[in-house]
Amino acid sequence: RLASYVVFCKKWATKTQLSKVFSAMLAIHSNKPALWIMAAKWEMEDCLSSESARQLFLWALHFDPEGPKLYQDYFRMELMHAEKLRKEKQEFQKANMDVENPDYSEEILKGKLARIIYENSVSII
């Protein structure tokens, strides 16, 4: 039921409305990892906000600290984020643009944040 409502909202609602819908649904259904993952995926892929997606995963892990699916998708999201940043940085370098972006730190580009998530998930799960 929740998923079908989200699909409906994606088709007819604006991004800000759907973000509010996710917030309201998560306040009521904080024990549903699939909903957290769906909201984080929305933020990452549709709203292009990896920071919002990261915050959602951190909150989800607060409610379900041993959720293997949460860790798996959080790890995948961080790998995708690092890859996206590497591609962006390469595009800037090809265009000879010198852009200072704190997200382009070598630790993030090399996937060290994803490694930390992986190591934590292994020790917890």
Disulfide bonds with the S-S distance in Angstrom:
none
